[in-house]
Amino acid sequence: METMQSRSTPQSIEDLALIDDEWSVTDVVRRAMEGTENPRLRTVMAALVRHLHEFLREVRPTDEEFELGLEFIAALGHATHATNNEVVLAADVLGLSTLVTTMNNSTVGGRTPGALLGPFYRANAPRYQCGDCVVQDDAPGLPLFVSGTVRATDGTPLRGATVEVWQASPVGLYDNQDPNQPDRNLRGLFQTDAEGGYHFRTVRPAGYPVPTNGPVGELLAAQFRHPYRPAHIHFIVAAPGYRTLVTQVFADDSDILETDVTFGVHRQLVGRFQQVEAGRSPWGDIPAPFYTLAFDFTLEPGVQTFPRPPID
């Protein structure tokens, strides 16, 4: 009985799509993916392979260096858990997150720039009325009164828009990092009033280091980079019929605006944290000293969506 091998027609090795040298690898891989039905996936993967292969040909890693790179990627996954997303953090400190955010959030038409969601966004923020305080403990530091208006790009005030905020404490920790803070402290969700206005009370946040006890921290140390972010408040601003804005507002008196470890400071997102030394607060009847921050947001027409929290 004839075997399959004896019945098959011999092929010329020269006609097979095999590897000849380092330059032929890319073409063989590209051919293998040509049958991808999803056109966007086909485009993305072809570009990814092309650029990754060119990267390797440029830096020419040794076998040992390549193994170290794979170990770093694996370590990002091992360091990701319910309260820390090391993969997001790596994308942040490499500037990838900021680049994608900037590409997808044009300021054309007066739209407020976007900024990083960051690794500390959590779902189910407490709901408050405008004027309420998001501080749930006896946090040190001076009070901060935040106010502003949400408008469309045509200037129309947006009534009932959602304004969600979260921030680090005056000692530079988010609630999920600090066992001494109440759960979901310094987080809140507000609705704008009839004039599109919002206002709330908090405490002035501090700048803080990103987590450095994982592979990202080791990378920053090897690059002699500091791990700090300038003081800021995160915002998600959303309204039906408009593109959701994910952004941050930074303290103008920070001395590390230019060296933010995540490269996230857009020029238009630097807000004036004004210290008031005398008098009483705009609302709440709190005596000075305190800070005020007035910041308006402009949304463009589009589809309202909400980001997926990177942690619980």
C-alpha positions as CSV (number, residue, x, y, z in Angstrom):
1,M,0.0,0.0,0.0
2,E,1.4,3.4,-1.0
3,T,2.0,5.9,1.7
4,M,0.9,9.5,1.5
5,Q,4.5,10.5,1.1
6,S,5.0,8.3,-1.9
7,R,1.8,9.4,-3.6
8,S,2.5,13.2,-3.1
9,T,4.1,15.3,-5.8
10,P,7.6,16.4,-4.8
11,Q,7.9,20.1,-4.3
12,S,10.8,22.3,-5.0
13,I,12.3,23.8,-1.8
14,E,12.9,27.0,-3.7
15,D,9.1,27.4,-4.2
16,L,8.3,27.2,-0.5
17,A,7.7,30.2,1.7
18,L,10.6,29.5,4.0
19,I,13.2,31.7,5.9
20,D,16.4,32.6,4.1
21,D,17.7,35.4,6.2
22,E,16.5,38.0,8.8
23,W,14.8,40.1,6.1
24,S,12.6,37.3,4.9
25,V,11.1,36.6,8.3
26,T,8.8,39.6,8.1
27,D,7.4,38.7,4.7
28,V,6.7,35.1,5.8
29,V,4.9,36.3,8.9
30,R,2.9,38.8,6.9
31,R,1.8,36.1,4.4
32,A,0.6,34.0,7.3
33,M,-1.8,36.7,8.5
34,E,-3.2,37.7,5.1
35,G,-6.3,35.5,5.6
36,T,-7.5,37.5,8.6
37,E,-11.1,38.3,7.8
38,N,-11.5,41.4,10.0
39,P,-10.0,44.2,7.9
40,R,-9.1,46.4,10.9
41,L,-7.4,43.5,12.7
42,R,-5.5,42.7,9.5
43,T,-4.3,46.3,9.1
44,V,-3.3,46.6,12.7
45,M,-1.4,43.3,13.0
46,A,0.4,43.9,9.7
47,A,1.6,47.2,10.9
48,L,2.5,45.9,14.3
49,V,4.6,43.1,12.9
50,R,6.3,45.4,10.4
51,H,7.3,47.9,13.1
52,L,8.2,45.4,15.7
53,H,10.5,43.6,13.2
54,E,12.1,46.9,12.2
55,F,12.6,47.7,15.8
56,L,14.4,44.5,16.4
57,R,16.6,45.0,13.3
58,E,17.4,48.5,14.5
59,V,18.5,47.6,18.1
60,R,19.6,44.1,17.3
61,P,19.1,42.5,20.8
62,T,21.2,39.6,21.9
63,D,19.3,36.4,22.9
64,E,19.8,37.3,26.5
65,E,18.4,40.8,26.0
66,F,15.4,39.4,24.1
67,E,14.7,37.1,27.0
68,L,14.9,40.0,29.5
69,G,12.4,41.9,27.4
70,L,10.0,39.0,27.4
71,E,10.5,38.7,31.2
72,F,9.6,42.4,31.6
73,I,6.4,41.9,29.7
74,A,5.5,38.9,31.7
75,A,6.3,40.7,34.9
76,L,3.8,43.4,34.0
77,G,1.0,40.8,34.0
78,H,2.2,39.3,37.3
79,A,2.2,42.7,38.9
80,T,-1.4,43.5,37.8
81,H,-4.1,42.7,40.3
82,A,-7.3,44.2,41.8
83,T,-5.6,47.4,43.1
84,N,-2.8,47.9,40.6
85,N,-2.7,47.7,36.8
86,E,1.0,47.6,35.9
87,V,0.2,47.2,32.1
88,V,-1.6,50.6,32.1
89,L,1.2,52.1,34.2
90,A,3.8,50.9,31.7
91,A,1.8,52.4,28.8
92,D,1.7,55.7,30.8
93,V,5.4,56.0,31.6
94,L,6.3,55.2,28.0
95,G,4.1,58.0,26.7
96,L,1.9,55.6,24.8
97,S,-1.3,56.5,26.7
98,T,-0.7,60.2,26.2
99,L,0.0,59.8,22.5
100,V,-3.2,57.8,21.9
101,T,-5.2,60.3,24.0
102,T,-3.8,63.2,22.1
103,M,-4.4,61.6,18.7
104,N,-8.0,60.8,19.6
105,N,-8.9,64.1,21.3
106,S,-8.4,67.0,19.0
107,T,-8.8,70.5,20.4
108,V,-10.3,71.7,17.1
109,G,-13.5,73.7,17.6
110,G,-12.6,74.5,21.2
111,R,-13.0,71.1,22.7
112,T,-11.3,70.6,26.0
113,P,-8.2,68.4,25.6
114,G,-8.3,64.9,27.0
115,A,-5.8,63.4,29.4
116,L,-5.0,59.9,30.8
117,L,-7.6,57.9,32.6
118,G,-4.8,56.6,34.8
119,P,-4.6,53.4,36.7
120,F,-6.7,54.5,39.7
121,Y,-10.1,55.2,38.2
122,R,-12.8,53.2,40.0
123,A,-16.5,52.6,39.2
124,N,-19.4,53.5,41.5
125,A,-18.2,56.9,42.8
126,P,-20.5,58.4,45.5
127,R,-23.2,60.6,44.1
128,Y,-23.3,64.2,45.5
129,Q,-25.2,67.4,45.0
130,C,-23.4,70.4,43.7
131,G,-21.7,72.2,46.6
132,D,-21.1,69.0,48.6
133,C,-17.7,67.9,49.9
134,V,-16.0,64.7,48.6
135,V,-13.7,64.5,51.6
136,Q,-14.9,61.7,53.9
137,D,-12.2,62.0,56.5
138,D,-10.1,64.5,58.4
139,A,-7.6,64.9,55.6
140,P,-4.8,67.4,56.3
141,G,-4.3,70.3,53.9
142,L,-6.3,73.3,52.9
143,P,-9.8,73.1,51.4
144,L,-10.2,73.5,47.7
145,F,-13.3,74.9,46.1
146,V,-13.8,73.8,42.5
147,S,-16.3,75.2,40.1
148,G,-17.0,75.7,36.4
149,T,-19.4,75.3,33.5
150,V,-19.8,72.5,31.0
151,R,-20.7,73.7,27.5
152,A,-21.0,72.4,24.0
153,T,-18.6,73.6,21.3
154,D,-21.3,76.0,20.1
155,G,-21.3,77.6,23.6
156,T,-24.6,76.1,24.8
157,P,-24.5,75.3,28.5
158,L,-25.2,71.6,29.1
159,R,-27.7,71.0,31.8
160,G,-27.6,67.7,33.6
161,A,-24.1,66.8,32.4
162,T,-22.2,64.3,34.5
163,V,-19.1,65.5,36.2
164,E,-17.1,62.7,37.9
165,V,-14.0,63.5,39.9
166,W,-11.3,61.6,41.7
167,Q,-7.9,62.6,43.2
168,A,-5.1,61.8,45.5
169,S,-5.1,62.9,49.0
170,P,-2.9,65.7,50.5
171,V,-0.3,63.0,51.2
172,G,-0.3,61.8,47.6
173,L,-2.4,58.5,47.9
174,Y,-5.7,57.4,46.4
175,D,-8.2,55.7,48.6
176,N,-7.4,52.2,47.3
177,Q,-3.7,52.7,48.2
178,D,-4.3,54.0,51.7
179,P,-5.9,51.8,54.4
180,N,-6.4,54.9,56.5
181,Q,-8.8,56.5,54.0
182,P,-12.5,55.5,53.7
183,D,-13.5,53.6,50.7
184,R,-14.0,55.8,47.6
185,N,-12.8,58.9,49.5
186,L,-12.1,61.9,47.4
187,R,-14.3,60.6,44.6
188,G,-17.6,62.0,43.5
189,L,-20.2,62.2,40.8
190,F,-22.1,65.5,40.2
191,Q,-24.8,66.7,37.8
192,T,-24.6,70.2,36.3
193,D,-27.3,72.7,37.0
194,A,-29.7,74.6,34.6
195,E,-26.8,76.8,33.5
196,G,-24.4,74.0,33.0
197,G,-22.5,74.8,36.2
198,Y,-20.9,72.5,38.7
199,H,-19.2,73.1,42.0
200,F,-17.9,71.0,44.9
201,R,-15.6,71.1,47.8
202,T,-12.5,69.0,48.3
203,V,-9.0,69.3,49.7
204,R,-6.0,70.4,47.7
205,P,-4.3,67.2,46.2
206,A,-0.6,66.6,46.4
207,G,1.6,65.3,43.6
208,Y,2.6,61.7,44.1
209,P,4.8,59.0,42.8
210,V,3.4,56.2,40.6
211,P,3.9,52.7,42.1
212,T,7.6,51.8,41.9
213,N,7.5,48.3,43.5
214,G,7.1,46.5,40.2
215,P,8.8,46.3,36.9
216,V,7.9,49.8,35.9
217,G,9.7,51.1,38.9
218,E,12.8,49.2,38.0
219,L,12.6,50.7,34.5
220,L,12.3,54.2,35.8
221,A,15.3,53.7,38.1
222,A,17.4,52.4,35.3
223,Q,16.6,55.5,33.3
224,F,17.3,57.8,36.2
225,R,13.7,59.2,36.0
226,H,11.7,60.4,38.9
227,P,8.4,58.7,39.4
228,Y,6.3,61.8,40.3
229,R,3.1,63.3,38.8
230,P,2.2,66.9,39.4
231,A,-0.8,67.6,41.6
232,H,-4.0,67.2,39.6
233,I,-7.7,66.3,39.7
234,H,-9.2,63.7,37.3
235,F,-12.5,64.5,35.5
236,I,-14.9,62.6,33.4
237,V,-17.4,64.9,31.8
238,A,-20.3,63.4,29.9
239,A,-23.7,64.3,28.4
240,P,-26.0,62.5,26.0
241,G,-25.3,63.4,22.4
242,Y,-21.7,64.4,23.2
243,R,-18.3,62.7,23.2
244,T,-17.3,61.8,26.8
245,L,-14.3,63.8,28.0
246,V,-11.7,62.0,30.1
247,T,-9.2,64.6,31.4
248,Q,-7.2,66.0,34.2
249,V,-6.6,69.6,35.6
250,F,-3.1,70.3,36.9
251,A,-2.0,72.7,39.6
252,D,-0.2,75.7,38.0
253,D,2.3,76.0,40.8
254,S,3.7,72.5,40.5
255,D,7.5,72.5,39.8
256,I,7.3,69.2,37.8
257,L,4.8,70.1,35.1
258,E,7.5,69.6,32.4
259,T,8.7,66.3,33.9
260,D,5.4,64.5,34.6
261,V,6.4,60.8,34.6
262,T,3.4,60.0,32.4
263,F,3.9,63.0,30.0
264,G,0.3,63.9,30.6
265,V,0.3,67.7,31.1
266,H,-1.4,69.5,28.2
267,R,-0.9,73.2,28.1
268,Q,-4.6,73.9,28.2
269,L,-5.2,71.7,31.2
270,V,-3.1,73.7,33.6
271,G,-5.6,75.4,36.0
272,R,-5.0,78.2,38.5
273,F,-5.0,77.0,42.0
274,Q,-5.5,80.3,43.7
275,Q,-4.8,80.6,47.4
276,V,-7.2,82.9,49.3
277,E,-5.7,84.3,52.5
278,A,-8.7,86.3,53.9
279,G,-12.4,86.2,53.7
280,R,-14.9,83.3,53.5
281,S,-15.3,80.7,50.8
282,P,-17.6,81.0,47.8
283,W,-20.0,78.6,49.5
284,G,-20.0,76.5,52.6
285,D,-19.0,79.4,54.8
286,I,-15.5,78.1,55.3
287,P,-12.9,80.7,56.6
288,A,-9.6,81.3,54.8
289,P,-7.1,80.2,54.0
290,F,-8.3,78.0,51.2
291,Y,-7.8,77.4,47.5
292,T,-10.1,78.0,44.6
293,L,-10.1,76.4,41.1
294,A,-12.3,77.6,38.3
295,F,-12.3,75.4,35.2
296,D,-14.7,75.1,32.3
297,F,-15.2,72.1,30.0
298,T,-16.2,72.0,26.4
299,L,-17.7,68.9,24.8
300,E,-18.1,68.1,21.1
301,P,-21.1,66.3,19.6
302,G,-20.7,62.6,19.5
303,V,-21.5,59.3,21.2
304,Q,-21.5,59.3,25.0
305,T,-19.4,56.4,26.4
306,F,-17.8,55.6,29.7
307,P,-14.3,54.1,30.3
308,R,-13.8,50.7,31.8
309,P,-12.3,50.9,35.3
310,P,-8.8,49.4,35.3
311,I,-9.2,48.4,39.0
312,D,-12.1,47.4,41.2
